[in-house]
Amino acid sequence: MRSSSNPAFRNLPRGGTQTYGQYGPPVGFNQTQGGVPGYGPGQVTSGEDDRPMTVDDVVVKTGMSLGVALLVGIVTAIWAQSQLAETGRLPGALIGAMIGGLIVGLVISLVIIFRQKPSGPLTLVYSAAEGLFLGALSGVFEVIYPGIALQAIVGTVGVFIGMLVVYKTGAVKVTPKLTKWIVGAVVGVAILMLFNLISSLAFGFNPLRDGSPLAIAFSILCIGIAAFSFLLDFDQADRMIREGMPSKWAWYTAFGLMTTLVWLYLEILRLLSYLRE
């Protein structure tokens, strides 16, 4: 498999070179022969989680994860707006929900990434935590800039569908060279964000997030990189399907796509707030 800019898809177990079609790998298929986990000697592959992953598995698992995030996010956003309307300021409960969702989502994402194993419950909890964080943040932005949350959602969905069409039509081919460029861009942006965070905390200097023309350009750059990261995510999922990974790995694919969607939504929300100002 080619490397992906998404850390969720880095260093995944490799599938075999064989193509198993609708029947999956043979009974007793050994992990050392093809690299697909869960097929040791004598193991039967008739279970639901042992059948080869399909596109439908990816769509269903991603839809479930996105649905949980949207449900929690909408409820949290409505609650956040009511809290702000009553108090006229950020109450401690709202700040706690925002920080709590951010921390829980970060911890679970690290657990999933370093375990390198699919987990439906962890993926759904991650989605709920991100929904809590994004919902609280969106509620605050919605009070300041009415209608901005819906615009950010529409923008995120539009970019996702657009990149899916680009990938499916082959308008942009996912090549090793393109992969290296995108991975390098993601690493570079991450380093810039880290230095900007340190600078803002230590010196109050926040050039990449202060709404200036430089900040607008940086957000547009991040949106572009996140959009192209979808191409790598789609390609990685496609390869996992072709290589006969077990269906349970669809949860890992869903988690990887969710991390990119969260990043893209945040950047679009941030860019819209700059433009509103």
N, C-alpha and C positions, 0 to 999 in steps of 0.2 A: 504493500500500500504506500502511496505517496504520503508525505508528511502534510499536516494541516496546520493552518494558523490558529485554529481553535485548540486550546490545550486539552480539551476533552477528547480529541481525536488523535493526540500524539501518543506514539509508542503502543498502539493497540496490538493485541495478538494478531498475527497474520493468518489469513485463511490459506487453504491449500491451493495448489496449482490446478487441481481437478475441478470440473464443473459437475455438480450433483443433480441439477435440474430439480424437479418437483419432489424427489424422493429423499433428498438430503444425503449425507455421507453414509456409507455402509455401516452395519452393526459392527461394533468393536473397533471402529476407526480410532487409531491412536493419535494422541495430541502431537507426538514427535514426528508423525508422518506428514501432517498437514497444518499443524499449529492451531487448529480450532479447538478451544477449550471445551471440556465436558465430554469428550469421547474417548474414554480410556478403554482398555481391553475388556471385552465382555459386556460393555454397557449397551443397553437397548436405547434406541433413539426414537422411540414411538411417542414420547411425551410431548405435550404442547410446546414446552420451552426448547425442545431439542430439534424441532423441525427447522428447516432453513428459513431465514428471515426473508420477508417479502416487502414490496412497496406498501402494501396495505398495513402491515405491522408498523412501519415507520409513520405513516399518515395517522393511524389510530393513536399511537402512543404520543406523538407530537401534539395531536389535537387534544388529548386528555390533559397533557401538561399545560398547554396554552389555555385551555378552558379553566383549569384550576387557578392559574395566575390571573386571568381576566376576572373571574368571579370574586376572588379575594381582593383584587385591586379595585374593582368597582365599589364593593362594599366599604373598603377602607377609604377610598376617595370621598364617598358621600359622607362618611363619618368625620373625616378631616375637615371638610367644608362646613359641616354643622358646628364643629368645635371652634373653628376660626370665626364663624358668624356670631357665636355666643360670647366668646372672650375677646375677640379683636386682636389676639396675639397667639403665638404658638404655645399651646399647653404642654405640660410635661408628658402627658400620656401620648400625645401625637409624636413628640420628639422620640420618646421611648420606642414607639411602634416603628418609626422610621429607622432608627439605629438598630433595633433588635432584628428587624427583617433583613437589613444589610449584613449584619454580622452572621446571623444564622445561615443566610444564603451563601455567604463566603465560605464558612466552615464546611457546609455540606458539599459545596462544589469542590473544595480541596479534597475532601474525603473520597468523593466519587472519582476524581481525576487520579489520585494516587493509588486507590484500590484497583483501578483499571478493571472494574467489574460492573456489569449492569445491575441496577436496582430500581425497580418500579416505585417502591415506597419512598426511597431517598429522592428520586427524581421529582415525585409529586410534592414532597415536603419542600424541596428546593424551589419549585414553582410557586408554592404557597408563600414562602418567605419572600421571594422576589415580588410577588403580587402585593404583599403587605408593604414592602419598602416603596415600590413604584406607586402604589395607590396613595400612600401618605404623601409622597413627594408631589404626585400629580394633583392631589387635592389642594395643596398649598399653591401650586402654580395656577390652578384653575381659579382660585380666588383673586389672584393678582392679574392674571390674563385670562378672562373668560373664554372658553372654547378651545383653549390650547391643547388640552389632553386629547380631545377627539381628533384634532388636527394631527397630533403626534401619532396616534394610533393608525389613522388613515395613511399617513406617510410611511410608517413602518410596514404596514400590510402591502402598500404599493411597491416599496423597494423589494420586499420578499418575493412577491409574485413576479415582479419584473426580472429579478435575477434568476428565478426558477425558469422562466420562459427563455432567458438568455442561455441558460445551461442546457435545457432540453432541446433547443433548436440548434445548439452547437455554434451559436454566434461568437462565443468566446470559448476556446478550447483550454481545458485545464491541463497545462503542460508542466513538467518539472521546473522550467524557468519561471513561469507565472507563479507557481507555488512558492518558489524561493523569494520572489519579489514581494508577495503578499505577507509571507511569514516575517521577512525582514521589516516590512512596513509596520506590522503589528508590534513587533519588539521595539522598534524605534518610537512609536507612539506611546507605548507603555512606559518607556524610560522618560520621555518628555512629561507625561502625566505625573510620574513619581517626583521628578525634580520640581515641577510646578507646585505639587502638594507640599513638598518640603519648604519651598520658597514662601508659599502663602502662610504656612504655620509659623515659620521662623522669622520672616521679615515683613509679612503682610503684602508681599509682592506677588500678584496673581495674574500675569499677563495672558495666560491661555484660557482663563475663565472669567474675565472681567467685563465681557460684552464689547470689547474693543474690536476694531477691524481684524486685528490679529487673532482674537478669540473666535470670531466668526469664521475666518479662514481655517482655523484649526478644527472647528466642529465640522465644517464641510469636508475636510480631509478625513476625519474620523468616520464620517458617514460613508464616504467613498470606500474606505478600507473595509469597514464592516460589511458593506454591500458585496464587495468582491470576496470576502471571507465566506459568504454563502456558497459561492461556486465551489470552494474547496470542501465545504461541509456536504454539499450535494454529491460531489464526486466521491468523497469518502464513504458516504452511505451507499452509493451505487456499487462501489467496490465490495463493501461488506456483504451486500445482497448477492453479487455475482460469485463471491468466494464461499458462499454457503455458511456464513456465520449463523449460529442458532438464533431463533426468533427473539429470545430474551434480550439480545443485543440491540433490538430496536429501541429499548429504553435508553441505552447509552447514546444512540443517535438523536433521540428526542432531547436529551439533556444538552448535547452539543449545540443543537439548533436553538434551544432556549437561551443559552448563554450569549449567542450572537444576537438574538432578537432583543434581549434585555439591553445589551450595549447599544444597539442601533436605536432603540426607543429613547434611551437616555440622551443620546447625542442629538436626535431630532428635537426632543423636548427642549434641550438646552439652546439649540440654534433658533428655534421659534421664539424663545423668550428674548434672545438678543435682538431679533428682528422686530419684536413688539416694542422694545425700548427705543 
